[in-house]
Amino acid sequence: MGVVFERPKSLTQQKFHYCPGCHHGIIHRLVAEVLDELGLQDRTIAIASVGCSVFAYDYFDVDAIQAAHGRAPAVATGVKRSRPESIVFTYQGDGDLASIGAAEIIHAAARGENITVIFVNNAIYGMTGGQMAPTTLVGQETTTSPQGRNPKNAGYPIRMSEMLATLPGASYIARTSVHDPKHVRETKKAIKEAFQVQVEGKGFSLVEVLSACPTNWHMTPVESLEWIKNEMIAYYPLGKFKSAEEAK
Amino acid sequence: MSKVLMKGNEAIGEAAIKAGCRYFFGYPITPQSELPEYLSRRLPQVGGVYLQAESEVAAINMVYGAASTGARVMTSSSSPGISLKQEGISYLAGSELPCVIVNIMRGGPGLGGIQPSQSDYFQATKGGGHGDYRLLVLAPASVQEIVDLVKEGFDLAEKYRIPVMILGDGILGQMMEPVDLGSETTLEAGEKPWAVTGKMGRTKNIINSLYLDPEKLEKHNRHLEKKYLEIKAKETRSELYQTSDAEIVVAAYGMIARVAKAAVDMAREEGIRAGVFRPITLWPYPEKELNQAAAQAKAVLTVEMSLGQMVEDVRLSLNGRLPVEFYGRVGGMVPTARAVYEEIKRLAKTYGEVK
C-alpha cells in the first residue's frame, strides 16, 4: 500500500513550540506541502519575522533568515534582488506586518517585489503575551485594551489585504481562514496560487490567513474557531482581492 | 591607469563597483546624495541593482537580505539617516554579515545641519545600536584614499564577516580631487559556504542573531569577541607625519588631519617640533601607533569637528602618560590651520622644551 500521508519534506523534524489550538502549525504545514508539490524546496529562502513564528527558520527545511521586527519584506527584497532565481517568502504576524512593518509591506507591494508573503492574522500580539494589535477588533479585550478596544483611543483595526490590493504593484492578494477543514483546503489553494505567481515572475503575492490564538484570547480551541467564524470573518471578509488571472 | 577628477561621493560609488559591489540600497540625504545618484546611473550599466528604499530602515534591511545571500552590498547615508540604520547594523553584526556602510557626516544632534562634522565618532566606534558589537571603521582623508579604503573595506568585511563603516564628512563627500581608480576586482564564486542560496542538497543555512538560551548567547558573544580581538591585533592602520622628533603631536582623522598637517608645517617653520598622528582605522583604534608617534612628545593635541569624541580614545591609548588637550569646532564650522597652529604654539609654550 502506498503512503497516503507523511510529513512534508520542506518541514524539519523539529517539534513545534506552539500552544494547543494555535494555527501556526497548520499554516506551516500548508506552506511546506506547497513547496514540496511545486518542487521548490531547494530554491527557497524563507524569511522569519518577530513574533510567535520567529523560530520558523528552525521548522522549514529550507535556507532561512531571521529578520528584525517588521523588516521581513525589506530583507526579502534584498534577497530577491540579489538572487532573482530563488523563491523567497516571508512569514509574518499581524503585529509585525500591519504595525511596525507597515511601511516595509506597503512599499514591497508597491514595487511589485516578486516575493510571497504569508500573513498570519490572529488579531493579537501572541509572543509578548496578548497585547492589542493593529488588527484587534473593536471591543476585543487584550492586556493593553482591558476594557476592550475603544476606537476613540486606539483607532480602528486595519484591513491590510484590502489596502494592499489598491496598489498596482500587488499581483495576488487573498484572505483565507483555517477554522475548519474546508477553509484549510482553500487556504492551501491560495498559498499555492501565491507561490505560482512568484514562480511565473508575476510579482507581489500575499495570503492573509485568519488564525486562532486561544491562549491570549482566553478561549478554548473550539471557542476560538467559532470566534474566527462569527467575529473575525465579519470584519475581515474572506476572498481574493487580486487574483492570479489579473496578474500579468 | 590615468587619473580622473572625481567628487568624493561619486568616487565611493565607482570604487564600490571596481570592488565588485553590484547591489546598493539607499535613501536620499544631504550631503551624500551624489552617491546614490551616481550608482543609480552606473549599477544598471554593469548588471547591478540600484534600489531606492522607502526609508533608511528599509535600506539597511535590504542590505541584510542581500548580504545574507553572499552578495557584495553597500548602503550610504548621512548622520540622521545612519541613526535610523542602527537597528539593522546591530542585526548585521549579530548575524555576522559582511557589508559596507558609508556615513558622510553632517552636524547634529537632531536634524542638525548639512555642513561637515565629525560628531558621529561615538556612534560609529562605540556601537550606535544595541548589544556588544563593533564595526570596523575606516576614515579616509582624500578622494584617492576613499577608493583604496572602499575596496579594502569590502575585503575586510568578508574576511571577518563584519559590517565595515566608511566614515567621512561633508567636505570629503563634496570635494573633487584627481584619483586613480585602479583595476576591477574579480570575485571568486563559492567562497561563502554560510550564505543562503537555496539548500540544493546540502544542510540548510540559517542567518540569525537570536539565541534565547543564555549559555548559547554568551558563547556567541565570546565568538564575536574573539573576532574583535583578532581585528584589534591585526588591522589597525594609521599615518604618521613628522612625528619622529615631535614634541607636540596633533591627533586628527579624516579631513581635519589635512588641516593639522598644514598647521604643523606652519609650526615647523617657527621651529616648533610638531607632527600629526592620523588614525585611518577608528575602530580598532591604533593605540600602539599613537604611542610610538608620541614617543618623544611632551603633549598631544586632539583636533576634531566635534565637542571632543576621539579625544577619549587618545587619552585611553596614552593612559595618562602625557597631557592631552582638545581643540574642536562644531555645527559645520571647520577648524582653520591658523587656529590649530595657535593651539600647537600654546601647547609648545606650556609643555615644550623650546619656550
Interface residues (C-beta under 8 A of the other chain):
Chain A: T12 Q41 D42 R43 T44 I45 I47 V54 Y57 D58 D61 V62 D63 A64 I65 Q66 A67 A68 R71 A74 V75 A76 T77 G78 V79 K80 R81 S82 R83 S86 I87 A103 E104 I106 H107
Chain B: R22 Y23 F25 V49 L51 A53 E54 S55 V57 A58 A59 N61 M62 V63 Y64 G65 A66 A67 S68 T69 A71 V73 E87 G88 Y91 S95 V196 T197 G198 K199 M200 G201 K204 N205 I206 I207 N208 S209 L210
